[in-house]
Amino acid sequence: MPILHPYIGGAEGTGHGPDFRIVDKPLAYLATAKALATMAVDLLADGASEARRVLQAAKPPMTREQYLTFQRGVARREVYEGK
């Protein structure tokens, strides 16, 4: 399944890091939501013809089993003892 992970801006710091913070709420929240909603409208217009075209042309880099094996290989549990 093709995916999209957009980043428009409005934040500073390291993504998912302790220094990450939103500095421009309209840009970070509203512009991102509007862009994703517009993309959904474009993909679903005309009987979802564009979404069907994207799915038809998609060439996944991994099979489902390869993806699951990869994800299971990077998943780990860490326990902090609090010392």
Order of alpha helices (4+ residues) and beta strands (2+ residues): beta-beta-alpha-alpha
